[in-house]
Amino acid sequence: MKKHVREELKQQLKADRQVVIAAFQADGKPEKLLRNLRQSVDGVLERAWAEAALPAGTALVGVGGYGRGELFPYSDVDLLILLEHAPDAPTTEKLEELVQLLWDLGLEIGHSIRTVDECLSESKADITVQTSLLEARLVCGNQALFEQLQQRYAAAMDPQAFFQAKTAEMRQRHAKYEDTAFSLEPNCKESPGGLRDLQVILWVAKAAGLATSWRTLATGGLITLTEARQLMEKERAFKDIRVRLHLHAGRREDRLVFDVQTAIAESLGLHATGSGPHMRRASEFLMQRYYWAAKTVTQLNTLLLQNIEARLFPQDDVAVAINPRFNEVNSLIDISADDTFERYPSAMLEIFVLMTERPALKGMTSRATRALWHARFKIDAAFRHDPVNRALFLRIMKAPVGIIHALRRMNEMSILGRYLPNFRRIVGQMQHDLFHVYTVDQHILMVVRNMRRFTMSEHAHEYPYCSQLMADFSQPWLLYVAALFHDIAKGRGGDHSKLGVADANQFCHDHGMSAEDTELVAFLVENHLCMSQVAQKQDLSDPDVIEAFARVVGDERHLTALYLLTVADIRGTSPKVWNAWKGKLLEDLYKVTLRVLGGEPHSADRELKNRQHEALSTLRLYGLPPDAHLKLWQQLDVAYFLRHDASDIAWQTRSLCDKLDSKLPVVKCRLAPIGEGLQVAVYVPDQPDLFARICSYFDRKNFSILDAKIHTTKNGYALDTFLVTEQNFAKSYRDIISLIEHELGELLLSQAPLPPPGKGRLSRLSRTFPFQPTVDLRPDERGQYYLLSVAANDRTGLLYSIANVLTRYRVNLHTAKIMTLGERVEDVFLVDGPALNNARNQILLETDLLDALKV
């Protein structure tokens, strides 16, 4: 192609693009933008094709989204160059020149060059190719050849196989996104309830010859006109968001990540309202709209695919009566008449009761689904006050199986939110606390799911102790009710634990629950954060801490219920928040509190003797002399034995009993007994900057410190232990153990100057929602030490930055409780030192710590 023509086409594309985008920014019509961009590219391709002078037996075909007639601002232009027969050398050269030209023009093309036979062969082997050809459109070239492809493709299409392949592909895609449309950073194209789910419907309908658009789906009786309008409305909304994502990012971007949500919301005319704790961000309005739209798409996707499947796989419908209102049809539950829910509104809950009580039922028929979907508006105040409906709802909560499936279906169909209006308020509500990755309603359902798993034998291996406790817990359904209400008051301003108690009490009263059961549910809602805070922030070796917690729970039943809810709650925030260390802290707190509630006083002397006895029993298994421990233990005080497990005491004693007077640093490392991470013990003559020096090493190696115990022996040695973790420990832990023992020992021996702490980098999420750092320094209850509490956005090197400041002020560290909550850390340190006796120094220390926490 001549250079001036090439440049002319390039400028034409650029100018057209600017005009189309400007028009969209003025009128906000995504369909018009998609159509105009496609037409602009069509014109350029036709001109380039003509200039290429390819043989008459060739055609240029648009496939995929471009074939469908849509082109998003930064999407690929998917092209098929269709040949009559295999190309000769001159044709191959021309094809290569054409493809190079299209790239030179700035088009992001995805291209294939095939004959008709090759197209059919590839489509049989690859469902993606088969799908892209389903939307093939002739751009220019030989029309007869294109029609031949269409005819042979249609003849080769197996609608049943295509349906099964596309629905299986959809299930795999949903699993990739954790089967929820309600993640806080959804992909508007691929996530459940997104654009791809809409496309799947049209693909399988078109392959089956049933419809080619939403309107023809309605005229063909697969959906109603109202449902078709809803789908068109949601499709337009998702396309609008996707266009704006592309334009905002300046590249192909389909994820509504936190960074862009506010910008996209404001481009749609949404703005923040309120202030302080009652402020709602513009992004929250956007995302709540998105989730409601995705919820509608999810429901109608299920309905439509059921209808299409019924057309493709006709069966002899044998209706078996369940009761006067419902039948079983091919393992699905169906209504006995089209107006069942209008005549018997209570049947809207009864259908879910029957599905929990009849596990053989695999779901609802499309008729029942559609009728329920349209009847949901009948759930009003009178419905909620009806004793029959209240009894039905409790039957769902008490069901032996299928509870979580019922609750999720009820939420998807807006039944749950209409029956519990306060639950409806938190559907699609975002959480900007840096560690929840689900909306409030999805988090609540995830917690109920986790509770249910404690009752299932197939999940007993996940949390054996929780499963054991749940097996002995009477009325576990009370825990599901508490889980349903524990976060229901989020977003109202104020303490959601306190506000949620009022909701829980009202529910229990309305549903005729006993005073004893109501009290337990209310207790759990009000205190659902208590156990994790005590376990992760307070000193569990302090008898006063345990006694105070025991007074809060009162008895074993309340303790067990709170423990189970706490584990389920933490697990339901994010896959990243839970770890084995948190599990151990909670289990330790449960067991020691249980002993106190059982009448055994939690005295330091008793605990000391128990741990020493258990440690000695372990040491005997290693064949050590009976008195091998004496020399080390004489140098240790009571605090050491109370802060270390018996297994840790035995391991450290065995490692150090013959090295007590070593002038060289002793570093020992092992796999942590909790099953996650490594334990590192350091024994070295004490030095002021030791903790900071060790933290600097772990920081340099990108290890995360989960726990630190700092101890100084009577003969002037530091005996510090750390629990550290890193992603690749499991793959090569032997090499890592050897490396740590050697390198950390060398570092402590070298006495090199401390490196300056790096400021680190905040994660993308933390940059979008920065957390204001806080520092709190106050004496403990005995006035012996100080408690230093720090909260900040997590980042690499944070603990070393804190340690560096403490070193400068000559502050001695005794324990470090490291609590990582997703993107946020809340650490508590037990410290002392002469500098802390001066109020001015305390203020300076807090100021310098705040400065170190900032990025």
WOJOWO-V631489 format. One line per field, one symbol per residue. phi: phi as a letter, one per 30 degrees, with the letter a starting at -180 (. if undefined). psi: psi as a letter, one per 20 degrees, with the letter a starting at -180 (. if undefined). Layout:
phi->???
psi->???
This chain:
phi->.ddddeddddddeddeddddddddddcicddddddddddddeddddddddddhdeddbbcbdbiddddjbbdebddcdbccccdaedddddedddddddddddddjddccbbbbddeddddddddbddddddddcdbdcajdddddddeddddddddcedddedddddddddddddchhbdcddbdcdccdeiceddddeedddddddicabadddddddidbddddddddddddddddeddeddddddiadbccddeecdddddddcicbdbiahdcdcdedddddddedddddddeddddddddddddddbdbddcdcdcadcbbcbhiccbddadcedddbedddcddddddddbedddlcddddddddeddedddbedddddeddddddddddcddbidddddddddecidddddceddedcdiddbccibdcbdddddeddddedddddccddcdddbedddddddccdhdddddddddcdbdcdiciiddddddddddddddddciddddddddddedddcdcddddddcccddddeddddddddddiaddddddddddddddddcdaedddbdddddedddddddddddddjdddcdddddddddddddddddddideecdddddddcccdeeddccdedddddddddcecbdcddcdcbbbaddddjbibcbcbbaedbdcdddddddddddcidcccabbcbcddciccbcbbcbbaeceddbddddedddddddddddddhdeddddddibddeddddbdcddbbbbaddddicbccccbbaddadidddddddddddchddccbbccbccicbcbcbccbakedddcddddddddddddddddc
psi->qqghgghghghgggggggggghhghgiknhhgggghgghghgggggghgghhlrqhlqqppprbhhhijqoqhkqqopqpopqhrpqaghggghghhgghghghijpnqoqqoqrgghghghhhhohgghghhhkqppgrbohhgghgggghghhipnhghgggghhghggggghhkkkpikqimqoighqpjahhhghgghghgghikhrirhghhghjjhrrhghghgghghggghggggghgghghkropipmrhhiggggghhjjqqqqarbijppqhhggghhgghhghggggghgggghggghhhhmpqooopppgaihqqpoljqpqqhqhkghghmhiihhhhhghhhiniipiaqrhggggggghihiioaghghiphghhhgghhghiqhrjghgghgghghjjgghhhnhhhhhjpjproljjipjqrghhgghhggghghhiiphijhigmggghgghhjpqlihhhhgghhihjijqjiqaohgghhggggggggghjkqrhgggggggggghkiighhgghiiroiiohhgggghhhghgrhghggghgghgghgghjgqhihqrhghggggggggghhhhghjiopmqhgghggghgghghgghhhjkqqhjhiggghhiqahhghhiqqhhgggghghhihjkhjpiqpppqqrpphijpaqppppoqpqqhkgghgghhghghjkqpohqpppqprhjjqpnpqqoqqqhjghhlhghggggghgghggghhhkqqpqppqirpqrgghhhmqpoqqpppqqrhijhrqpoppprpqrpjghhgghgghghjlpppgqpooopndjqqnqpporrqhhiiphghgggggghghhhiq.
